[in-house]
């Protein structure tokens, strides 16, 4: 009417159009802001944690039945999908959807299209880029409105706090992660291994484990039945609690299986033993060994009643314990375990009946046992006499032969000990007085002393002969010195024990070790570079060894020890000293050749009567004369030496 047009594009109304477009913008901003604040207000009204806090400290009427707590906006369920605790919806989905809440509210402003500039006509959709349509709406401007931005951030902060709070509530259950992550079989094996030294875990130990897991199962399930409210969200853990209860019960079952396996094996062992005793007690007693076997069974039943009673009571308690926790064994296994009490009672009656019928047989074999005891006493005396007169402790024994003889006596002594135990058992079964065997005890004491002495001898021989294969040229004499020192210290310790040091064989041991120690200086002398093949041949003659082909390069310590050089100490040492002297003579002769090879004579032309050439003459030879005189003195000294024999021809040649 004013502009005379209805196109909405009148230029004179441009400011009017702008005024109303601004009005629309403010209205859209208010709409968006009110929506954001309304959602935030809704989250506060549905904030169960906040409501409970206000109820704890606020008016009583707020916690009355007429004012129940608000219901949460959404539920989050938590359950176990081993090895992970699963959240539904997941934390990522929670963050995604809650963070999009404020954005979606602000995006509603895109429904309101802007007007073309200077008109009240909606701006047309434009194609930009790859023909993508673009609409001019109030959304970009509304999104930049400070109040809208602040309200959106406040709502985002509330949503982020909820996501973080839910994650924290779920993380608290990770403390129980070992229930579904740990290897049950490995844990049970460790539990049983720790108690293996005492025969395995006791019933009390198993019951403590069962009780711990059973209580934990109920505690976790009861705790999971209480939903956790995080602001306007509710987290439900009941499914997780049920799974953890099943895991706890699975642990109980794992320990129970091991307990049942051990108990079943124990029951089988006891029942087998009882069955063997039932059969063995009725064996015909035709020989002493048969009677002893029957009497041993009777004695074991009488003496083992208290132990057996404790055993079957413990087994019954272990089966009762497993049944109490719902992991009982099969009816057959329980019946087998429960029958031990009755089988044992029946066996006790049987052995008493059998014992009453063994009167005459017992008397007969009692006399047989007495005769065996007397005969064994004589055998022990005879063995002791042989040990003293023919044993390895004689002063005339060779230690190597004595070590072999000692082993024979040790075997005989072990047989005698076994026989003594057998006779003592017979005397116990026949209610006879226990017989002592002083001669056997004396033989044991003597053998103990001899074993101590020969143990040192054997160890010394082993310490030396482990180097037998070492080449003489590679031998480290320090190791042999260390062996000698170590065993000398052992001898010093043994000398403090008069029962050992007074033994003739101990003196032989001292001589043996001393001979080795005395041979070490010889070994050092034989390691000299002065020794030549002729000296090694001489060593073979000194030690009365066959003069076969001998190569010092292949000589080993074992062969040198076999020569027993310590028995020929003086001749061998004299040979080594001679080798050193001969080495000096050999070196001096070698020097003669070097001196004369390098000796030079200077010639000079001899001219007489002015220019008459008379040829050449030697210049002064005083130095050569001195060398020649010194050499003659050295050769004379060599010829006077008793060590010149290997070099006589060479010395005479230089003298000539």
C-alpha positions, 0 to 999 in steps of 0.5 A: 500500500505504502510502496504501491507493490506486493513484490517484497522488493520495494527499495523504499522499504529496505530499512523496514525489511532489515528491521524485521529480519533482525527481529526474526534473528533475535527470535531464533537466537532466543529460541535456540538459547531457551532450548539449550537452557531447557535441556540443561535444566532438564539434566539438573532435574533428572540429576539423581546424585544432586537430588540425593545430596539435597535430600541429605541436607535439605527439608525432610519432605523432599525425601518422603514417599510423595517426592520420589527421586527423579528417573534418569534420562538414559540407562547404561548397562555393563556386562562381562565379555572376557577378557573385557568389561563391555559398556552398552552403549560404549563410552565412545557412543556416549561421548558422540551422542551427548556432544552432538546434543548442543550442536543439534539444538543450534543446528535447528536455526538452519530451518530459518532462511535469510532474506535477500538483501534489501527485500523480504524475499527468502534468499534462493539456494545456491550451488557451490563447489561440486554443485552442492546446494547452499542455503542462506540461513540464520544458523551461522549467525546464531552459532556465533551468538555469545549467549548461545555459545556459552549455553552450548559450552555449559551443556557440553560440560555437563555431558562430558562430566557424565561420560567421565563419571560413567567411565570412572564407575566402570573402572572401579570394577577393574580391581577384580580383573584377576577373576577372569584374566588369571589362569585358574589351573596355574594358580591352583598348581602354585597353591598346591606347590607351596604346600607340597613339602607338607604333603599338599594343602590341608582341608582347612587351607582349601576351606579358606579358599572356598570361603573367600571366593564364595563370600566374594561372589555374594559381595560382588553380586550384592554390590552390582544389584545397586545401580549407580547414578551419574548425574542424569545417567544410570549405570546398571551392573547387575549383569556384570555382577552375575558374571563375576559371581560365576567367575568366583564359583568357577574358581571354587570349582577349580580348587575343588577339582584339584582337591577331589583329584588328590582325595580320590588318589588318597582314597585309592591308596588307602583302600589298596593298602587295606586290601593288601593287608586283608589278603596278607594277614591270611597268608599261610605261615610256612616259613619265618619270612611268611610269619614275619610278614603276617606279624608285621601286618598285625603290628602295623594295624595295631600301631597305626589305628590312631593314624588311620582314624585321623586319616579317614576323619580328615577324608570325610571332612574334606568331602563334607567341605566340598559338598558344603560349597556345592562342589561335591564329588560323585556318589561312588567316590563319596561311598568309597571314602565313607567305607574306609571307616568300616573296612578298617574296623573289620580289618582290626577284628581280622588281625586279632583273630589271626593273631590268636591262631598263631600261638604254636607257629610263633613259638617255633619261629621265635626259637629260630630267630634266637638261633639266627641272632647267635649266628649273626653275632658270630658273623659280625665278630668274624668280619671284624677280625678280618677287617683288623688282620686283612683289611685296608687299614694295615700298615703294609697295604698299598693305598690303591689296592686298599681303596678296592678292598675298602669297597668290598668291606663297605658292601659287606658292612651294608649287608650286615646292617640290613641283616641287623635291621631284619633281626631287630624287626624279628625280635620286635615282632616276637616280643624278644629283647633287643640284641646289641651287636658290639662287634658290628658297632666296632666294625662300623666305627673302624670303617668310618675312620678308614673311609675318611682317610681313603676319601682324601686319598681318592680325592687327591688321586682324582684331582691329579689324574684329571690332568693326565691327558694334558701335554707336558708342554702345556701343563700349568704347574701352579694348578698342581701346587694348588692341589698339593696345598689344598690337601696339605691343609686337609691333612692338618685338619685330620691330624687334630683327630687322634682316632685318624692320625694314629692309624697306620694307613694315615701315615701311608696317606701322608707319605703319598701326599708328601711324595707328590709334593716332593715331586713338584720341584722335579716337575719344575726342573723337567720343565726346563728348556735345557732338556734335550732328547738325550736327557729324556732317554736318560730319564727312561733309563733312570726310572727303569722304563722301556726305551721305546720311541719317545717324543717329548712333544707328546709327553703327558702328565699321566705318563710322567706320573707313571714313571714315579720320578719321586722315587728317583729324586737325586738322579733325576735332579742331577740329570736336570742340573747337568742339562743346565750346565750342558746348555751353557757349554752348548751356548758357548760353542755356538758363540765361537762360531758367531764370533769367528764368522763376524771377525774381520782382518784389515789388509794394507799395501806395503811399499818399500824404498819409495815406490817399490810395491811389496804387496799387502800386509795385515794391519794390527791383530792385537784384538784378534789375539785377545779373542783367541786367547780368551777362547783357548781359556774357555775351551780348556775350562770346557775340557776340564768340565765333567759336563762336556762329554756330549760336546767333546768332539766339537770342543776338540775340533775348536782346539785343533 
